[in-house]
Amino acid sequence: MKITYDKESDALYIRLLEGDFECQVMRVTEDVALDLAAGDKVVGIEVLGASRLFEKPESPAIDLKDLKARIVSA
């Protein structure tokens, strides 16, 4: 996993899978989008307005044990 932050656009990107993938973007909310590869594999997560969500977006601490997610079939 690799996390990058673009201060100019206030965007945080969480890269979950390494390699080259042809992706489709699925907008989750106005500020969150998923990059999906074949088989609906989540390759990355983009968060716009990251400074509103993270105290220090340039070095965010993400605790996955508290991450809540709900998978909804299409």
DSSP file (Angstrom, degrees, kcal/mol; ACC not computed):
  #  RESIDUE AA STRUCTURE BP1 BP2  ACC     N-H-->O    O-->H-N    N-H-->O    O-->H-N    TCO  KAPPA ALPHA  PHI   PSI    X-CA   Y-CA   Z-CA
    1    1 A M              0   0    0      0, 0.0     2,-0.4     0, 0.0    15,-0.2   0.000 360.0 360.0 360.0 135.6    0.0    0.0    0.0
    2    2 A K  E     -A   15   0A   0     13,-2.2    13,-3.6    15,-0.0     2,-0.5  -0.997 360.0-159.7-131.2 133.8    1.3    3.5   -0.9
    3    3 A I  E     +A   14   0A   0     -2,-0.4     2,-0.3    11,-0.2    11,-0.2  -0.952  11.6 179.7-116.4 128.3   -0.3    6.8    0.2
    4    4 A T  E     -A   13   0A   0      9,-2.6     9,-3.0    -2,-0.5     2,-0.4  -0.944  10.5-158.3-126.1 150.7    0.4   10.0   -1.7
    5    5 A Y  E     -A   12   0A   0     -2,-0.3     2,-0.7     7,-0.2     7,-0.2  -0.994   6.5-157.1-131.1 129.5   -0.9   13.5   -1.0
    6    6 A D  E  >> -A   11   0A   0      5,-2.9     5,-1.7    -2,-0.4     4,-1.2  -0.903   6.7-168.9-105.2 105.4   -1.1   16.4   -3.5
    7    7 A K  T  45S+     0   0    0     -2,-0.7    -1,-0.2     1,-0.2     3,-0.1   0.869  82.5  58.6 -63.8 -38.1   -1.2   19.6   -1.4
    8    8 A E  T  45S+     0   0    0      1,-0.2    -1,-0.2     2,-0.1    -2,-0.0   0.899 120.3  27.0 -60.8 -42.6   -2.1   21.8   -4.4
    9    9 A S  T  45S-     0   0    0     -3,-0.2    40,-0.5     2,-0.1    -1,-0.2   0.461 102.5-128.8 -98.3  -2.1   -5.3   19.9   -5.2
   10   10 A D  T  <5 +     0   0    0     -4,-1.2    40,-2.2     1,-0.2    39,-1.1   0.905  59.2 146.3  53.7  45.6   -5.8   18.7   -1.6
   11   11 A A  E   < -AB   6  48A   0     -5,-1.7    -5,-2.9    37,-0.2     2,-0.4  -0.944  36.7-159.7-118.8 134.1   -6.1   15.1   -2.9
   12   12 A L  E     -AB   5  47A   0     35,-2.8    35,-3.1    -2,-0.4     2,-0.5  -0.911   7.3-164.9-109.2 135.8   -5.1   11.9   -1.1
   13   13 A Y  E     -AB   4  46A   0     -9,-3.0    -9,-2.6    -2,-0.4     2,-0.7  -0.986   6.3-163.0-126.4 127.3   -4.5    8.7   -3.1
   14   14 A I  E     -AB   3  45A   0     31,-2.9    31,-2.0    -2,-0.5     2,-0.7  -0.926   8.7-158.6-108.7 110.3   -4.2    5.3   -1.5
   15   15 A R  E     +AB   2  44A   0    -13,-3.6   -13,-2.2    -2,-0.7    29,-0.3  -0.811  15.5 174.1 -92.1 115.4   -2.7    2.8   -3.9
   16   16 A L        +     0   0    0     27,-2.8     2,-0.4    -2,-0.7    28,-0.2   0.805  63.0  41.0 -92.5 -33.6   -3.7   -0.7   -2.8
   17   17 A L  S    S-     0   0    0     26,-1.5     2,-0.2     2,-0.1    -1,-0.2  -0.957  73.4-138.5-122.1 135.6   -2.3   -2.9   -5.6
   18   18 A E        +     0   0    0     -2,-0.4     2,-0.2    -3,-0.1    -2,-0.0  -0.565  60.6  51.9 -86.0 153.9    1.0   -2.5   -7.4
   19   19 A G  S    S-     0   0    0     -2,-0.2     2,-0.5     2,-0.1    -2,-0.1  -0.527  91.7 -54.2 115.3 178.4    1.3   -2.9  -11.2
   20   20 A D        +     0   0    0     -2,-0.2     2,-0.4     2,-0.0    -2,-0.1  -0.844  56.4 172.7 -98.8 127.5   -0.4   -1.6  -14.3
   21   21 A F        -     0   0    0     -2,-0.5     2,-0.7    16,-0.0    -2,-0.1  -0.980  36.1-129.2-133.9 144.7   -4.1   -1.9  -14.5
   22   22 A E        -     0   0    0     -2,-0.4    16,-0.3     2,-0.0     2,-0.3  -0.867  46.1-169.8 -88.3 117.1   -6.8   -0.7  -16.8
   23   23 A C        -     0   0    0     -2,-0.7     2,-0.4    14,-0.1    14,-0.2  -0.780  27.1-151.5-118.1 153.8   -9.3    0.9  -14.4
   24   24 A Q  E     -C   36   0A   0     12,-2.6    12,-3.2    -2,-0.3     2,-0.5  -0.914  27.3-125.5-111.8 147.6  -12.7    2.3  -14.3
   25   25 A V  E     -C   35   0A   0     -2,-0.4     2,-0.6    10,-0.2    10,-0.2  -0.822  19.5-167.0 -98.1 129.5  -13.6    5.0  -11.8
   26   26 A M  E     -C   34   0A   0      8,-2.7     8,-2.7    -2,-0.5     2,-0.5  -0.960  16.1-141.7-115.4 114.3  -16.5    4.4   -9.4
   27   27 A R  E     +C   33   0A   0     -2,-0.6     6,-0.3     6,-0.2     3,-0.1  -0.635  21.9 177.1 -76.4 122.1  -17.6    7.6   -7.6
   28   28 A V        -     0   0    0      4,-2.5     2,-0.2    -2,-0.5     5,-0.2   0.865  69.5 -12.9 -92.3 -46.9  -18.6    6.6   -4.0
   29   29 A T  S    S-     0   0    0      3,-1.8    -1,-0.3     0, 0.0     3,-0.3  -0.786  85.6 -83.9-138.3-176.8  -19.4   10.1   -2.8
   30   30 A E  S    S+     0   0    0     -2,-0.2     3,-0.0     1,-0.2    -3,-0.0   0.829 131.2  31.4 -60.1 -31.4  -18.7   13.6   -4.1
   31   31 A D  S    S+     0   0    0      1,-0.1    17,-3.2    16,-0.1     2,-0.4   0.461 112.1  66.7-108.7  -3.5  -15.2   13.4   -2.5
   32   32 A V  E     + D   0  47A   0     -3,-0.3    -4,-2.5    15,-0.2    -3,-1.8  -0.974  52.3 173.0-128.2 132.4  -14.3    9.7   -2.7
   33   33 A A  E     -CD  27  46A   0     13,-2.2    13,-2.9    -2,-0.4     2,-0.4  -0.985  18.7-144.2-135.6 147.6  -13.7    7.6   -5.8
   34   34 A L  E     -CD  26  45A   0     -8,-2.7    -8,-2.7    -2,-0.3     2,-0.7  -0.899   9.7-141.9-109.1 138.9  -12.5    4.0   -6.3
   35   35 A D  E     -CD  25  44A   0      9,-2.7     8,-3.1    -2,-0.4     9,-1.2  -0.909  26.9-164.8 -96.1 117.0  -10.2    2.8   -9.1
   36   36 A L  E     -CD  24  42A   0    -12,-3.2   -12,-2.6    -2,-0.7     6,-0.2  -0.894   8.1-165.7-111.8 131.0  -11.5   -0.6  -10.1
   37   37 A A  E >>  - D   0  41A   0      4,-2.9     3,-1.2    -2,-0.5     4,-0.7  -0.389  50.9 -50.0 -96.6-179.0   -9.7   -3.2  -12.2
   38   38 A A  G >4 S+     0   0    0    -16,-0.3     3,-0.7     1,-0.3    -1,-0.2  -0.191 130.2  28.0 -52.1 142.3  -11.1   -6.3  -13.9
   39   39 A G  G 34 S-     0   0    0      1,-0.2    -1,-0.3    -3,-0.1    -2,-0.0   0.658 129.2 -80.2  76.6  16.1  -13.1   -8.4  -11.4
   40   40 A D  G <4 S+     0   0    0     -3,-1.2     2,-0.4     1,-0.2    -1,-0.2   0.797  76.3 167.6  58.6  31.9  -13.9   -5.3   -9.4
   41   41 A K  E <<  - D   0  37A   0     -3,-0.7    -4,-2.9    -4,-0.7     2,-0.8  -0.638  37.6-126.5 -74.0 129.1  -10.6   -5.3   -7.7
   42   42 A V  E     + D   0  36A   0     -2,-0.4    -6,-0.2    -6,-0.2     3,-0.1  -0.700  34.0 172.6 -80.9 113.3  -10.0   -2.1   -5.9
   43   43 A V  E     -     0   0A   0     -8,-3.1   -27,-2.8    -2,-0.8   -26,-1.5   0.829  62.1  -8.9 -88.5 -38.3   -6.7   -0.7   -7.1
   44   44 A G  E     -BD  15  35A   0     -9,-1.2    -9,-2.7   -29,-0.3     2,-0.4  -0.988  52.3-137.2-159.0 164.0   -6.8    2.7   -5.4
   45   45 A I  E     -BD  14  34A   0    -31,-2.0   -31,-2.9    -2,-0.3     2,-0.5  -0.996  15.5-158.8-129.5 126.8   -8.9    5.2   -3.5
   46   46 A E  E     -BD  13  33A   0    -13,-2.9   -13,-2.2    -2,-0.4     2,-0.5  -0.913   5.1-168.8-108.2 132.5   -8.9    8.9   -4.2
   47   47 A V  E     -BD  12  32A   0    -35,-3.1   -35,-2.8    -2,-0.5     3,-0.5  -0.969   5.7-159.3-122.5 115.2  -10.1   11.3   -1.5
   48   48 A L  E    S+B   11   0A   0    -17,-3.2   -37,-0.2    -2,-0.5   -38,-0.1  -0.644  78.7  26.8 -88.7 150.7  -10.7   15.0   -2.5
   49   49 A G  S >> S+     0   0    0    -39,-1.1     3,-1.8   -40,-0.5     4,-0.5   0.885  74.7 165.9  66.4  38.2  -10.6   17.6    0.2
   50   50 A A  H >>  +     0   0    0    -40,-2.2     4,-2.4    -3,-0.5     3,-1.2   0.784  63.2  67.5 -60.7 -30.6   -8.3   15.4    2.3
   51   51 A S  H 34 S+     0   0    0      1,-0.3    -1,-0.3   -41,-0.2    -2,-0.1   0.731  96.7  56.2 -66.1 -19.3   -7.3   18.2    4.7
   52   52 A R  H <4 S+     0   0    0     -3,-1.8    -1,-0.3     1,-0.1    -2,-0.2   0.740 116.0  36.0 -78.5 -22.9  -10.9   18.2    6.0
   53   53 A L  H << S+     0   0    0     -3,-1.2     2,-0.4    -4,-0.5    -2,-0.2   0.720 116.3  49.4-102.7 -26.4  -10.7   14.5    6.9
   54   54 A F     <  -     0   0    0     -4,-2.4    -1,-0.2     1,-0.1     4,-0.1  -0.941  65.6-143.6-121.2 137.9   -7.1   14.1    8.0
   55   55 A E  S    S+     0   0    0     -2,-0.4    -1,-0.1     1,-0.3    -4,-0.0   0.922 104.7  16.2 -60.8 -44.9   -5.2   16.2   10.6
   56   56 A K  S >  S+     0   0    0      1,-0.1     3,-1.9     3,-0.1    -1,-0.3  -0.762  70.9 178.3-129.2  84.0   -2.0   15.8    8.5
   57   57 A P  T 3  S+     0   0    0      0, 0.0    -1,-0.1     0, 0.0    -2,-0.1   0.765  79.1  65.6 -61.9 -23.7   -2.9   14.6    5.0
   58   58 A E  T 3  S+     0   0    0      1,-0.3   -53,-0.2    -4,-0.1   -55,-0.0   0.718 122.6  17.4 -71.4 -18.3    0.7   14.8    4.0
   59   59 A S  S <  S-     0   0    0     -3,-1.9    -1,-0.3   -55,-0.1    -3,-0.1  -0.432  90.3-175.5-146.3  67.0    1.4   11.9    6.5
   60   60 A P        -     0   0    0      0, 0.0     2,-0.6     0, 0.0   -57,-0.1  -0.297  19.8-142.2 -70.2 147.7   -2.0   10.4    7.3
   61   61 A A        -     0   0    0      2,-0.0     2,-0.6    -2,-0.0    -6,-0.1  -0.952  19.6-170.8-106.3 118.9   -2.4    7.7    9.9
   62   62 A I        -     0   0    0     -2,-0.6     2,-0.9     5,-0.0     3,-0.1  -0.949   9.8-161.3-116.5 118.4   -5.0    5.2    8.7
   63   63 A D    >   -     0   0    0     -2,-0.6     3,-1.3     1,-0.2     4,-0.2  -0.844   3.0-169.3-100.2 102.2   -6.1    2.6   11.2
   64   64 A L  G >  S+     0   0    0     -2,-0.9     3,-1.1     1,-0.3    -1,-0.2   0.718  78.8  70.5 -67.5 -21.3   -7.7   -0.2    9.1
   65   65 A K  G 3  S+     0   0    0      1,-0.3    -1,-0.3    -3,-0.1    -2,-0.0   0.791 103.2  44.3 -67.6 -23.9   -9.2   -2.0   12.2
   66   66 A D  G <  S+     0   0    0     -3,-1.3     2,-0.4     2,-0.1    -1,-0.3   0.397  86.0 117.4 -97.6   2.1  -11.6    0.9   12.6
   67   67 A L    <   -     0   0    0     -3,-1.1     2,-0.5    -4,-0.2    -3,-0.0  -0.570  50.2-159.4 -74.4 124.1  -12.5    1.1    8.9
   68   68 A K        +     0   0    0     -2,-0.4     2,-0.3     2,-0.0    -2,-0.1  -0.889  16.5 170.4-106.4 133.5  -16.1    0.3    8.3
   69   69 A A        -     0   0    0     -2,-0.5     2,-0.4     2,-0.0    -2,-0.0  -0.983  21.0-157.4-141.5 151.5  -17.2   -0.7    4.8
   70   70 A R        -     0   0    0     -2,-0.3     2,-0.6     2,-0.0    -2,-0.0  -0.991  12.9-147.2-131.5 124.5  -20.3   -2.1    3.3
   71   71 A I        -     0   0    0     -2,-0.4     2,-0.5     2,-0.0    -2,-0.0  -0.807  16.0-171.4 -94.6 125.7  -20.3   -4.1    0.1
   72   72 A V        -     0   0    0     -2,-0.6     2,-0.1     2,-0.0    -2,-0.0  -0.968  18.6-131.5-119.2 126.9  -23.3   -3.6   -2.1
   73   73 A S              0   0    0     -2,-0.5    -2,-0.0     1,-0.1     0, 0.0  -0.474 360.0 360.0 -77.0 150.2  -23.9   -5.8   -5.1
   74   74 A A              0   0    0     -2,-0.1    -1,-0.1     0, 0.0    -2,-0.0   0.464 360.0 360.0 -77.1 360.0  -24.8   -4.0   -8.4
